[in-house]
Amino acid sequence: MSYLSIQNLHKSYGSTAIFSDINCEIGKGEFITLLGPSGCGKSTLLRCIAGLTGVNGGQILLDGQDLIPVPPQKRGIGMVFQSYALFPNMTVQQNVAFGLRMLKVKGSEAERRVKQALEMVELNDFAGRYPQQLSGGQCQRVALARSLVTRPRLLLLDEPLSALDARIRKHLREQIRAIQRELGLTTIFVTHDQEEALVLSDRIVLMNAGKIVQSGDAETLYTAPADAFAAGFIGNYNLLDAATASHLLGRPIGSRVAIRPEAIQIGAQGGIQAQIRSHSLLGNVIRYRVEARGVELLVDVLNRSASDMHASGQHINLNIEDNAICEVA
């Protein structure tokens, strides 16, 4: 039996449907990422689970309990927002303890749980500071501690890292994942960042235009996209219609295909003749834009040394293995 079951959920504002017929099953202790472009309905879905936004139909069952009639404060759900939402007139310790005050947890028990939560996010030495004395990453850790201290049945994270710089984001997402695993906490994380989803998740639920497009582990979504949207959103697939793919590969292809740029090999001889049009240095990867048989492709190659880099205009040969070609709807 699923720990969280979302069944035929529907949400609209007037005649505008945000999402409809959303069905999703989440196991206890899973880390699920809702991934998709802005406006696809993922944050609204999170708010519906939390009870902050009403629904127009369907069920949300948490550990067998129907949450729809339950007010937000009684759902046993912790939520962390992008904006931190800390009280500026309260210290870190007071902010973290606020949820316990609402639950009427007092005295030594409250102090113990606040201390434990601050230890988890490595902020014990900052307990007496105010939010304006903290960095953005520290404020987000306070918000996380405030949610954890109430020992929620479910943790919801709504793009909590999007306002932070890359270095802090990487550190904090590792910290969030470590805490989630330590506590065995069922977690739903919302993002539009593909890398975050691929790194963090037990399972990714990919959404577009109010629908679930595909659900699965990171490897499945990356290597076997369900359709052209999934292929275009996760990674940098080369998407080719059947006629173009047939011309490029020199054999009949019956449907649209997606080819991963890192699965195309550059060689000196054999294969498909091509020419380098341009290249971009992406740290440890060089992304080439090449033209082969009148078809433009992206090709990703490991950046081993500057001497291995191919110049614009250079003629090369491409090798595309059959297992690199994925048929998509």
DODO-476278 format. One line per 10 residues: number of its first residue (from 1); their letters; for each residue z, y, x of N, C-alpha, C. Coordinates in nm, 3 decimals, decimal comma. Example, Ala and Ser with C-alpha at 12.3 -4.5 7.8 and 13.67 -1.06 7.14 Angstrom:
1 = AS = 0,780:-0,569:1,319:0,780:-0,450:1,230:0,780:-0,330:1,320  0,708:-0,225:1,285:0,714:-0,106:1,367:0,787:0,003:1,290
//
This chain:
1 = MSYLSIQNLH = 0,000:-0,120:0,084:0,000:0,000:0,000:0,000:0,125:0,088  -0,082:0,222:0,053:-0,090:0,347:0,129:0,037:0,430:0,111  0,073:0,501:0,216:0,189:0,589:0,207:0,154:0,716:0,129  0,036:0,772:0,158:-0,014:0,887:0,084:-0,148:0,848:0,021  -0,157:0,862:-0,109:-0,279:0,825:-0,181:-0,328:0,946:-0,262  -0,449:0,991:-0,230:-0,511:1,102:-0,303:-0,623:1,043:-0,387  -0,614:1,061:-0,518:-0,704:0,992:-0,609:-0,776:1,091:-0,701  -0,908:1,093:-0,691:-0,995:1,172:-0,780:-0,948:1,317:-0,793  -0,909:1,376:-0,681:-0,852:1,511:-0,685:-0,962:1,615:-0,704  -0,933:1,712:-0,789:-1,031:1,816:-0,821:-0,961:1,952:-0,820
11 = KSYGSTAIFS = -1,028:2,049:-0,757:-0,975:2,185:-0,755:-1,090:2,283:-0,772  -1,075:2,376:-0,864:-1,175:2,481:-0,883:-1,106:2,611:-0,918  -1,177:2,719:-0,892:-1,133:2,852:-0,935:-1,238:2,901:-1,034  -1,204:2,895:-1,163:-1,302:2,927:-1,265:-1,415:2,827:-1,262  -1,537:2,875:-1,251:-1,654:2,787:-1,248:-1,690:2,743:-1,106  -1,613:2,790:-1,007:-1,641:2,756:-0,867:-1,557:2,637:-0,823  -1,622:2,525:-0,798:-1,552:2,405:-0,752:-1,527:2,413:-0,601  -1,402:2,395:-0,561:-1,367:2,391:-0,418:-1,388:2,250:-0,364  -1,340:2,152:-0,437:-1,371:2,013:-0,408:-1,355:1,932:-0,537  -1,416:1,814:-0,539:-1,407:1,728:-0,656:-1,413:1,582:-0,613
21 = DINCEIGKGE = -1,344:1,498:-0,689:-1,341:1,353:-0,663:-1,305:1,320:-0,519  -1,199:1,386:-0,469:-1,150:1,354:-0,335:-1,062:1,230:-0,343  -1,097:1,128:-0,266:-1,020:1,005:-0,260:-0,990:0,973:-0,114  -0,862:0,954:-0,084:-0,822:0,931:0,055:-0,692:0,853:0,059  -0,686:0,753:0,146:-0,566:0,673:0,162:-0,515:0,689:0,306  -0,386:0,718:0,320:-0,327:0,742:0,451:-0,205:0,653:0,468  -0,200:0,581:0,580:-0,089:0,491:0,607:0,031:0,563:0,666  0,147:0,502:0,654:0,269:0,560:0,709:0,259:0,569:0,861  0,290:0,686:0,914:0,287:0,707:1,058:0,151:0,743:1,114  0,049:0,755:1,030:-0,085:0,790:1,078:-0,095:0,939:1,110
31 = FITLLGPSGC = -0,178:0,970:1,208:-0,214:1,108:1,237:-0,359:1,126:1,192  -0,377:1,199:1,081:-0,508:1,218:1,020:-0,552:1,362:1,043  -0,677:1,380:1,082:-0,732:1,515:1,095:-0,837:1,538:0,987  -0,821:1,648:0,914:-0,925:1,695:0,823:-1,013:1,790:0,904  -1,136:1,749:0,924:-1,230:1,824:1,008:-1,347:1,870:0,924  -1,393:1,991:0,951:-1,510:2,041:0,880:-1,529:2,189:0,901  -1,643:2,242:0,861:-1,669:2,386:0,879:-1,582:2,471:0,788  -1,573:2,600:0,818:-1,498:2,692:0,733:-1,554:2,689:0,592  -1,464:2,686:0,492:-1,507:2,688:0,353:-1,536:2,553:0,293  -1,510:2,444:0,367:-1,541:2,310:0,314:-1,433:2,256:0,223
41 = GKSTLLRCIA = -1,316:2,322:0,218:-1,209:2,279:0,128:-1,092:2,212:0,195  -1,092:2,200:0,327:-0,987:2,124:0,394:-0,850:2,192:0,385  -0,844:2,325:0,404:-0,715:2,394:0,395:-0,664:2,398:0,251  -0,755:2,412:0,155:-0,715:2,409:0,014:-0,658:2,272:-0,021  -0,718:2,166:0,030:-0,665:2,031:0,007:-0,525:2,018:0,063  -0,501:2,073:0,181:-0,368:2,068:0,242:-0,267:2,142:0,155  -0,305:2,258:0,105:-0,215:2,338:0,021:-0,187:2,267:-0,112  -0,284:2,193:-0,163:-0,262:2,116:-0,285:-0,160:2,005:-0,261  -0,169:1,939:-0,146:-0,071:1,835:-0,113:0,068:1,895:-0,100  0,077:2,014:-0,040:0,206:2,080:-0,022:0,262:2,136:-0,152
51 = GLTGVNGGQI = 0,177:2,155:-0,253:0,222:2,213:-0,379:0,210:2,364:-0,383  0,148:2,423:-0,282:0,131:2,568:-0,278:0,013:2,614:-0,362  -0,077:2,521:-0,394:-0,193:2,548:-0,479:-0,203:2,438:-0,584  -0,220:2,476:-0,709:-0,229:2,378:-0,816:-0,363:2,307:-0,816  -0,369:2,193:-0,882:-0,493:2,116:-0,892:-0,540:2,113:-1,037  -0,668:2,081:-1,054:-0,726:2,074:-1,188:-0,740:1,932:-1,240  -0,713:1,836:-1,154:-0,722:1,697:-1,196:-0,699:1,603:-1,080  -0,660:1,479:-1,112:-0,636:1,379:-1,010:-0,489:1,360:-0,979  -0,462:1,273:-0,882:-0,325:1,240:-0,844:-0,304:1,252:-0,694  -0,179:1,287:-0,658:-0,135:1,282:-0,519:-0,007:1,200:-0,518
61 = LLDGQDLIPV = -0,012:1,082:-0,461:0,104:0,993:-0,459:0,158:0,984:-0,316  0,286:1,016:-0,298:0,352:1,006:-0,168:0,461:0,901:-0,179  0,442:0,792:-0,107:0,536:0,679:-0,112:0,560:0,635:-0,257  0,452:0,637:-0,336:0,458:0,592:-0,475:0,498:0,699:-0,575  0,540:0,815:-0,528:0,583:0,924:-0,617:0,468:1,018:-0,645  0,446:1,049:-0,773:0,343:1,145:-0,812:0,394:1,286:-0,781  0,325:1,355:-0,689:0,372:1,486:-0,645:0,329:1,601:-0,737  0,230:1,579:-0,820:0,174:1,690:-0,899:0,280:1,767:-0,976  0,373:1,700:-1,048:0,473:1,778:-1,123:0,593:1,824:-1,040  0,598:1,789:-0,912:0,713:1,819:-0,827:0,694:1,955:-0,760
71 = PPQKRGIGMV = 0,791:2,046:-0,769:0,778:2,176:-0,702:0,773:2,160:-0,550  0,711:2,255:-0,479:0,693:2,243:-0,334:0,821:2,214:-0,257  0,930:2,282:-0,292:1,054:2,268:-0,216:1,121:2,133:-0,232  1,073:2,053:-0,329:1,133:1,922:-0,352:1,040:1,807:-0,313  0,930:1,838:-0,248:0,834:1,734:-0,212:0,868:1,666:-0,079  0,958:1,724:-0,001:0,993:1,665:0,128:0,880:1,675:0,229  0,807:1,787:0,222:0,691:1,809:0,308:0,716:1,929:0,398  0,685:1,913:0,527:0,690:2,024:0,621:0,550:2,077:0,645  0,537:2,209:0,658:0,404:2,267:0,678:0,410:2,375:0,784  0,313:2,372:0,875:0,301:2,472:0,981:0,168:2,543:0,962
81 = FQSYALFPNM = 0,174:2,676:0,956:0,056:2,758:0,932:0,003:2,816:1,064  -0,118:2,866:1,059:-0,178:2,935:1,173:-0,100:3,061:1,209  -0,043:3,128:1,108:0,017:3,260:1,127:0,165:3,258:1,167  0,222:3,141:1,195:0,363:3,123:1,236:0,459:3,146:1,119  0,449:3,263:1,050:0,534:3,297:0,935:0,683:3,290:0,970  0,719:3,346:1,088:0,859:3,351:1,128:0,924:3,478:1,074  1,055:3,472:1,054:1,130:3,591:1,011:1,159:3,677:1,134  1,108:3,800:1,140:1,124:3,881:1,261:1,267:3,925:1,288  1,351:3,928:1,182:1,491:3,972:1,199:1,585:3,856:1,228  1,530:3,737:1,249:1,612:3,619:1,280:1,580:3,570:1,420
91 = TVQQNVAFGL = 1,680:3,515:1,487:1,658:3,454:1,618:1,584:3,322:1,600  1,543:3,267:1,713:1,477:3,136:1,710:1,566:3,033:1,641  1,692:3,031:1,679:1,786:2,935:1,619:1,799:2,956:1,468  1,807:3,080:1,426:1,821:3,110:1,283:1,695:3,075:1,206  1,578:3,099:1,267:1,452:3,062:1,203:1,444:2,912:1,180  1,481:2,836:1,283:1,475:2,691:1,273:1,576:2,638:1,170  1,692:2,703:1,164:1,798:2,658:1,072:1,772:2,698:0,927  1,674:2,785:0,904:1,654:2,838:0,769:1,630:2,727:0,666  1,546:2,631:0,701:1,518:2,522:0,607:1,640:2,441:0,573  1,729:2,425:0,671:1,852:2,351:0,646:1,944:2,427:0,552
101 = RMLKVKGSEA = 1,942:2,560:0,562:2,021:2,641:0,468:1,973:2,618:0,326  1,843:2,611:0,308:1,787:2,588:0,174:1,827:2,449:0,122  1,843:2,354:0,214:1,884:2,218:0,175:2,035:2,203:0,170  2,105:2,314:0,199:2,252:2,317:0,196:2,314:2,222:0,301  2,247:2,210:0,415:2,303:2,136:0,528:2,378:2,238:0,614  2,507:2,215:0,636:2,589:2,317:0,703:2,667:2,258:0,821  2,736:2,346:0,890:2,830:2,307:0,994:2,769:2,234:1,111  2,846:2,138:1,164:2,807:2,068:1,287:2,678:1,988:1,269  2,653:1,938:1,148:2,531:1,862:1,124:2,408:1,952:1,140  2,414:2,073:1,084:2,303:2,168:1,097:2,283:2,207:1,242
111 = ERRVKQALEM = 2,393:2,235:1,314:2,383:2,273:1,455:2,320:2,161:1,537  2,361:2,038:1,511:2,307:1,924:1,585:2,157:1,908:1,561  2,114:1,922:1,437:1,973:1,903:1,404:1,886:2,017:1,459  1,939:2,140:1,457:1,866:2,253:1,515:1,849:2,233:1,665  1,957:2,193:1,733:1,951:2,170:1,877:1,850:2,060:1,910  1,852:1,954:1,831:1,759:1,843:1,852:1,614:1,887:1,834  1,589:1,968:1,730:1,452:2,017:1,705:1,405:2,107:1,817  1,492:2,195:1,867:1,455:2,284:1,976:1,430:2,207:2,105  1,505:2,099:2,127:1,481:2,015:2,244:1,342:1,951:2,237  1,302:1,909:2,119:1,171:1,845:2,102:1,057:1,937:2,143
121 = VELNDFAGRY = 1,070:2,066:2,110:0,963:2,161:2,141:0,993:2,242:2,268  1,097:2,201:2,342:1,131:2,260:2,472:1,162:2,409:2,462  1,246:2,445:2,365:1,282:2,587:2,346:1,433:2,609:2,342  1,509:2,517:2,397:1,654:2,534:2,395:1,700:2,664:2,460  1,633:2,704:2,569:1,673:2,824:2,642:1,632:2,953:2,571  1,558:2,939:2,460:1,510:3,058:2,389:1,576:3,073:2,252  1,683:2,998:2,227:1,745:2,994:2,095:1,791:3,131:2,047  1,833:3,217:2,139:1,887:3,347:2,100:1,784:3,459:2,094  1,658:3,429:2,125:1,555:3,533:2,124:1,498:3,553:1,984  1,431:3,668:1,968:1,363:3,700:1,843:1,213:3,676:1,859
131 = PQQLSGGQCQ = 1,141:3,654:1,748:0,998:3,624:1,758:0,918:3,723:1,842  0,951:3,852:1,834:0,875:3,952:1,909:0,898:3,940:2,060  0,996:3,859:2,101:1,022:3,837:2,243:0,956:3,709:2,295  0,874:3,647:2,212:0,812:3,520:2,246:0,660:3,533:2,255  0,598:3,440:2,328:0,452:3,433:2,330:0,401:3,365:2,204  0,270:3,369:2,184:0,213:3,304:2,067:0,240:3,154:2,063  0,226:3,090:2,179:0,253:2,946:2,185:0,398:2,913:2,156  0,489:2,996:2,204:0,631:2,974:2,176:0,662:2,994:2,028  0,602:3,096:1,967:0,621:3,117:1,823:0,572:2,997:1,742  0,459:2,939:1,784:0,408:2,824:1,711:0,499:2,704:1,727
141 = RVALARSLVT = 0,563:2,692:1,843:0,658:2,583:1,863:0,784:2,602:1,779  0,825:2,729:1,759:0,937:2,756:1,669:0,901:2,714:1,527  0,780:2,748:1,485:0,735:2,710:1,350:0,732:2,557:1,335  0,691:2,487:1,441:0,690:2,341:1,437:0,832:2,286:1,428  0,923:2,342:1,508:1,064:2,297:1,504:1,125:2,322:1,367  1,092:2,433:1,305:1,144:2,464:1,172:1,100:2,361:1,069  0,978:2,309:1,085:0,931:2,204:0,994:0,993:2,070:1,024  1,014:2,040:1,154:1,068:1,910:1,192:1,216:1,896:1,159  1,290:2,006:1,161:1,435:2,000:1,146:1,477:1,949:1,008  1,390:1,965:0,909:1,422:1,919:0,774:1,392:1,771:0,754
151 = RPRLLLLDEP = 1,337:1,706:0,859:1,301:1,565:0,856:1,208:1,535:0,738  1,091:1,595:0,740:0,999:1,581:0,626:0,941:1,440:0,614  0,904:1,404:0,493:0,835:1,277:0,471:0,691:1,283:0,517  0,638:1,406:0,522:0,499:1,429:0,557:0,489:1,564:0,626  0,414:1,572:0,737:0,395:1,698:0,809:0,251:1,743:0,794  0,232:1,868:0,751:0,100:1,926:0,733:0,082:2,040:0,833  -0,028:2,039:0,907:-0,055:2,140:1,009:-0,189:2,206:0,978  -0,184:2,334:0,939:-0,306:2,404:0,897:-0,357:2,494:1,010  -0,448:2,439:1,091:-0,507:2,510:1,205:-0,401:2,584:1,287  -0,295:2,515:1,330:-0,185:2,584:1,396:-0,217:2,635:1,536
161 = LSALDARIRK = -0,329:2,589:1,596:-0,359:2,624:1,734:-0,475:2,722:1,749  -0,537:2,759:1,638:-0,662:2,836:1,646:-0,645:2,976:1,704  -0,526:3,033:1,699:-0,505:3,169:1,749:-0,460:3,171:1,896  -0,451:3,054:1,958:-0,398:3,045:2,094:-0,510:3,029:2,196  -0,482:3,065:2,321:-0,585:3,049:2,425:-0,598:2,901:2,463  -0,705:2,867:2,533:-0,742:2,727:2,556:-0,634:2,649:2,629  -0,572:2,708:2,730:-0,472:2,636:2,808:-0,349:2,603:2,724  -0,302:2,702:2,645:-0,187:2,680:2,560:-0,219:2,581:2,449  -0,341:2,589:2,395:-0,381:2,496:2,289:-0,374:2,352:2,338  -0,426:2,328:2,458:-0,427:2,192:2,511:-0,285:2,140:2,529
171 = HLREQIRAIQ = -0,198:2,223:2,586:-0,059:2,180:2,608:0,011:2,154:2,475  -0,007:2,243:2,379:0,066:2,231:2,253:0,016:2,114:2,170  -0,115:2,087:2,173:-0,164:1,972:2,096:-0,111:1,841:2,155  -0,096:1,835:2,288:-0,037:1,717:2,350:0,110:1,701:2,309  0,178:1,815:2,299:0,319:1,813:2,259:0,333:1,768:2,113  0,247:1,820:2,027:0,250:1,782:1,885:0,227:1,632:1,870  0,128:1,579:1,942:0,096:1,436:1,931:0,212:1,351:1,983  0,275:1,393:2,092:0,386:1,317:2,149:0,504:1,313:2,052  0,536:1,428:1,990:0,646:1,434:1,893:0,614:1,348:1,771  0,489:1,357:1,723:0,449:1,279:1,606:0,465:1,129:1,632
181 = RELGLTTIFV = 0,425:1,084:1,749:0,438:0,943:1,783:0,584:0,903:1,798  0,663:0,989:1,861:0,805:0,959:1,881:0,878:0,941:1,748  0,845:1,026:1,651:0,913:1,023:1,521:0,845:0,930:1,422  0,724:0,883:1,453:0,649:0,802:1,358:0,618:0,879:1,232  0,588:1,007:1,248:0,575:1,099:1,135:0,431:1,102:1,083  0,414:1,075:0,955:0,282:1,084:0,892:0,238:1,229:0,893  0,121:1,255:0,951:0,078:1,393:0,977:-0,067:1,413:0,937  -0,094:1,528:0,873:-0,231:1,569:0,843:-0,255:1,702:0,913  -0,357:1,705:0,995:-0,388:1,820:1,081:-0,524:1,874:1,039  -0,531:2,003:1,011:-0,658:2,066:0,970:-0,715:2,144:1,088
191 = THDQEEALVL = -0,842:2,124:1,116:-0,909:2,200:1,222:-1,060:2,202:1,197  -1,127:2,297:1,259:-1,274:2,294:1,263:-1,322:2,269:1,406  -1,227:2,236:1,495:-1,256:2,212:1,635:-1,276:2,062:1,658  -1,399:2,023:1,693:-1,431:1,881:1,708:-1,351:1,816:1,821  -1,332:1,888:1,931:-1,259:1,831:2,044:-1,115:1,799:2,005  -1,049:1,891:1,934:-0,913:1,866:1,889:-0,906:1,741:1,803  -1,000:1,730:1,710:-1,002:1,614:1,620:-1,021:1,484:1,697  -1,114:1,484:1,792:-1,143:1,363:1,867:-1,026:1,321:1,955  -0,955:1,418:2,012:-0,845:1,389:2,105:-0,718:1,346:2,031  -0,688:1,409:1,919:-0,559:1,392:1,854:-0,549:1,275:1,757
201 = SDRIVLMNAG = -0,657:1,241:1,690:-0,647:1,167:1,565:-0,643:1,016:1,578  -0,565:0,953:1,489:-0,582:0,811:1,463:-0,709:0,791:1,380  -0,730:0,886:1,289:-0,847:0,878:1,201:-0,889:1,021:1,164  -1,020:1,041:1,154:-1,075:1,171:1,117:-1,139:1,161:0,979  -1,108:1,260:0,895:-1,174:1,271:0,765:-1,263:1,394:0,772  -1,394:1,371:0,778:-1,492:1,479:0,792:-1,533:1,528:0,654  -1,520:1,660:0,632:-1,552:1,719:0,503:-1,666:1,820:0,515  -1,741:1,832:0,407:-1,845:1,935:0,399:-1,870:1,967:0,253  -1,869:2,097:0,221:-1,900:2,144:0,085:-1,817:2,073:-0,021  -1,687:2,056:0,006:-1,597:1,998:-0,092:-1,605:1,849:-0,109
211 = KIVQSGDAET = -1,671:1,780:-0,016:-1,684:1,635:-0,023:-1,639:1,573:0,109  -1,592:1,449:0,102:-1,564:1,372:0,223:-1,694:1,305:0,264  -1,744:1,341:0,381:-1,871:1,289:0,431:-1,852:1,154:0,499  -1,745:1,143:0,580:-1,720:1,020:0,655:-1,574:1,016:0,696  -1,519:0,896:0,703:-1,382:0,877:0,748:-1,378:0,759:0,844  -1,310:0,778:0,956:-1,300:0,669:1,052:-1,235:0,717:1,180  -1,221:0,626:1,278:-1,163:0,668:1,405:-1,264:0,752:1,484  -1,217:0,814:1,590:-1,300:0,909:1,665:-1,426:0,842:1,719  -1,412:0,720:1,771:-1,527:0,652:1,829:-1,635:0,625:1,724  -1,592:0,583:1,605:-1,688:0,553:1,498:-1,763:0,679:1,455
221 = LYTAPADAFA = -1,689:0,789:1,434:-1,755:0,911:1,390:-1,851:0,964:1,495  -1,816:0,946:1,623:-1,901:1,000:1,728:-2,024:0,913:1,753  -2,005:0,783:1,754:-2,116:0,694:1,791:-2,199:0,647:1,672  -2,142:0,655:1,550:-2,215:0,608:1,432:-2,200:0,707:1,317  -2,256:0,828:1,332:-2,245:0,928:1,224:-2,313:0,880:1,097  -2,252:0,912:0,982:-2,302:0,861:0,854:-2,430:0,929:0,810  -2,447:1,057:0,846:-2,567:1,129:0,805:-2,596:1,241:0,904  -2,698:1,320:0,871:-2,740:1,426:0,964:-2,632:1,532:0,982  -2,556:1,562:0,875:-2,449:1,660:0,890:-2,344:1,611:0,990  -2,301:1,485:0,975:-2,200:1,430:1,066:-2,251:1,430:1,209
231 = AGFIGNYNLL = -2,377:1,395:1,228:-2,435:1,393:1,363:-2,444:1,534:1,421  -2,474:1,632:1,337:-2,487:1,768:1,384:-2,355:1,837:1,408  -2,249:1,792:1,337:-2,119:1,859:1,348:-2,033:1,801:1,459  -2,043:1,671:1,480:-1,962:1,607:1,584:-2,052:1,580:1,704  -2,028:1,648:1,812:-2,112:1,634:1,930:-2,234:1,725:1,920  -2,333:1,700:2,002:-2,455:1,781:2,005:-2,577:1,690:1,998  -2,581:1,609:1,894:-2,690:1,514:1,878:-2,826:1,584:1,871  -2,926:1,516:1,922:-3,065:1,554:1,898:-3,107:1,489:1,767  -3,137:1,569:1,666:-3,177:1,519:1,535:-3,328:1,527:1,521  -3,392:1,414:1,497:-3,538:1,409:1,488:-3,580:1,339:1,360
241 = DAATASHLLG = -3,680:1,397:1,291:-3,733:1,328:1,173:-3,814:1,206:1,219  -3,852:1,121:1,125:-3,917:0,994:1,159:-4,047:1,014:1,236  -4,128:1,111:1,193:-4,258:1,133:1,258:-4,239:1,182:1,402  -4,146:1,276:1,422:-4,121:1,329:1,556:-4,064:1,221:1,647  -3,970:1,141:1,593:-3,910:1,033:1,673:-4,016:0,930:1,711  -4,107:0,899:1,617:-4,213:0,802:1,646:-4,303:0,852:1,758  -4,337:0,981:1,754:-4,422:1,040:1,857:-4,352:1,040:1,993  -4,224:1,076:1,993:-4,149:1,082:2,119:-4,134:0,943:2,181  -4,097:0,845:2,099:-4,063:0,713:2,151:-4,184:0,621:2,165  -4,297:0,663:2,106:-4,419:0,584:2,120:-4,420:0,456:2,040
251 = RPIGSRVAIR = -4,344:0,452:1,933:-4,341:0,336:1,844:-4,298:0,380:1,706  -4,330:0,302:1,602:-4,297:0,345:1,465:-4,146:0,353:1,441  -4,102:0,465:1,386:-3,963:0,485:1,347:-3,963:0,518:1,198  -3,882:0,447:1,121:-3,891:0,458:0,976:-3,797:0,558:0,911  -3,710:0,622:0,989:-3,615:0,716:0,929:-3,576:0,823:1,031  -3,502:0,922:0,984:-3,449:1,024:1,074:-3,353:0,959:1,173  -3,351:1,007:1,297:-3,263:0,949:1,398:-3,183:1,058:1,468  -3,072:1,016:1,525:-2,988:1,104:1,608:-2,974:1,039:1,745  -2,991:1,119:1,849:-2,982:1,069:1,986:-2,881:1,153:2,062  -2,777:1,089:2,116:-2,675:1,163:2,189:-2,732:1,216:2,320
261 = PEAIQIGAQG = -2,704:1,342:2,355:-2,761:1,400:2,478:-2,716:1,330:2,605  -2,595:1,274:2,606:-2,547:1,207:2,728:-2,603:1,066:2,740  -2,669:1,016:2,634:-2,726:0,881:2,637:-2,870:0,882:2,688  -2,925:1,000:2,715:-3,060:1,012:2,770:-3,048:1,023:2,922  -3,116:0,936:2,992:-3,106:0,933:3,138:-3,226:1,002:3,203  -3,198:1,082:3,305:-3,304:1,148:3,383:-3,334:1,063:3,505  -3,462:1,029:3,521:-3,503:0,948:3,636:-3,625:1,010:3,704  -3,658:0,959:3,820:-3,773:1,011:3,894:-3,902:0,942:3,853  -3,890:0,817:3,807:-4,010:0,741:3,774:-3,989:0,665:3,642  -4,103:0,630:3,577:-4,097:0,552:3,455:-4,047:0,632:3,337
271 = GIQAQIRSHS = -4,050:0,572:3,220:-3,998:0,637:3,102:-4,092:0,742:3,046  -4,036:0,843:2,985:-4,111:0,948:2,915:-4,120:1,071:3,004  -4,238:1,119:3,029:-4,254:1,239:3,111:-4,203:1,363:3,037  -4,132:1,448:3,109:-4,072:1,567:3,048:-4,065:1,678:3,152  -4,030:1,798:3,103:-4,016:1,915:3,191:-3,890:1,990:3,155  -3,815:2,032:3,258:-3,694:2,112:3,237:-3,732:2,252:3,189  -3,677:2,294:3,077:-3,699:2,430:3,028:-3,586:2,525:3,071  -3,462:2,476:3,065:-3,348:2,559:3,107:-3,227:2,467:3,124  -3,122:2,522:3,180:-2,999:2,443:3,190:-2,878:2,534:3,177  -2,767:2,475:3,133:-2,640:2,546:3,118:-2,531:2,465:3,186
281 = LLGNVIRYRV = -2,445:2,534:3,262:-2,334:2,467:3,329:-2,213:2,471:3,238  -2,165:2,354:3,195:-2,050:2,344:3,105:-1,933:2,278:3,178  -1,900:2,330:3,295:-1,792:2,270:3,374:-1,837:2,141:3,438  -1,784:2,029:3,391:-1,818:1,900:3,453:-1,948:1,841:3,398  -2,015:1,912:3,308:-2,140:1,865:3,249:-2,248:1,973:3,265  -2,369:1,929:3,299:-2,485:2,018:3,298:-2,568:1,981:3,175  -2,594:2,078:3,090:-2,675:2,055:2,969:-2,815:2,109:2,993  -2,914:2,019:2,996:-3,053:2,056:3,015:-3,123:2,066:2,879  -3,209:2,165:2,868:-3,301:2,173:2,756:-3,438:2,133:2,810  -3,492:2,022:2,762:-3,616:1,969:2,817:-3,721:1,956:2,707
291 = EARGVELLVD = -3,845:1,949:2,749:-3,955:1,924:2,655:-4,026:1,795:2,696  -4,036:1,703:2,600:-4,101:1,575:2,625:-4,197:1,546:2,511  -4,326:1,535:2,545:-4,430:1,507:2,445:-4,426:1,608:2,329  -4,398:1,733:2,364:-4,395:1,840:2,266:-4,266:1,846:2,186  -4,168:1,763:2,220:-4,039:1,758:2,149:-3,930:1,815:2,240  -3,851:1,909:2,187:-3,743:1,968:2,265:-3,615:1,887:2,246  -3,549:1,855:2,358:-3,429:1,772:2,356:-3,320:1,836:2,442  -3,195:1,804:2,407:-3,081:1,835:2,492:-3,043:1,709:2,569  -3,019:1,725:2,699:-2,980:1,613:2,784:-2,857:1,655:2,864  -2,747:1,578:2,852:-2,623:1,608:2,924:-2,608:1,515:3,044
301 = VLNRSASDMH = -2,580:1,574:3,160:-2,565:1,496:3,283:-2,436:1,541:3,352  -2,361:1,446:3,411:-2,241:1,481:3,485:-2,275:1,572:3,603  -2,194:1,674:3,623:-2,215:1,769:3,731:-2,149:1,715:3,858  -2,220:1,632:3,929:-2,163:1,569:4,049:-2,166:1,662:4,170  -2,278:1,735:4,188:-2,286:1,830:4,299:-2,400:1,927:4,270  -2,395:2,043:4,336:-2,498:2,145:4,315:-2,635:2,095:4,360  -2,639:2,006:4,457:-2,767:1,957:4,508:-2,840:1,866:4,409  -2,767:1,813:4,312:-2,828:1,725:4,212:-2,889:1,801:4,095  -2,867:1,933:4,089:-2,912:2,010:3,973:-3,065:2,024:3,973  -3,125:2,004:3,855:-3,269:2,016:3,840:-3,304:2,160:3,802
311 = ASGQHINLNI = -3,409:2,214:3,862:-3,448:2,352:3,838:-3,538:2,363:3,715  -3,536:2,480:3,652:-3,626:2,506:3,540:-3,770:2,490:3,586  -3,851:2,425:3,502:-3,991:2,399:3,535:-4,015:2,267:3,604  -3,908:2,202:3,651:-3,924:2,077:3,724:-3,967:1,965:3,629  -4,058:1,880:3,677:-4,103:1,764:3,599:-4,011:1,645:3,627  -3,972:1,578:3,522:-3,879:1,465:3,532:-3,928:1,353:3,440  -3,855:1,244:3,440:-3,881:1,133:3,347:-3,752:1,100:3,273  -3,765:1,071:3,146:-3,650:1,038:3,062:-3,652:0,891:3,023  -3,535:0,831:3,023:-3,517:0,694:2,974:-3,420:0,698:2,857  -3,464:0,647:2,742:-3,381:0,647:2,622:-3,365:0,502:2,577
321 = EDNAICEVA = -3,244:0,449:2,593:-3,218:0,310:2,553:-3,213:0,299:2,400  -3,247:0,179:2,351:-3,247:0,158:2,206:-3,108:0,181:2,144  -3,001:0,145:2,216:-2,867:0,160:2,159:-2,820:0,306:2,156  -2,901:0,396:2,213:-2,868:0,539:2,207:-2,927:0,605:2,083  -3,010:0,530:2,009:-3,079:0,585:1,892:-3,007:0,540:1,766  -2,960:0,636:1,688:-2,883:0,606:1,568:-2,959:0,656:1,445  -2,988:0,569:1,351:-3,055:0,609:1,228:-2,954:0,680:1,136  -2,994:0,793:1,079:-2,905:0,869:0,990:-2,980:0,905:0,862  -2,901:0,925:0,756:-2,961:0,960:0,625:-3,003:1,106:0,626
//
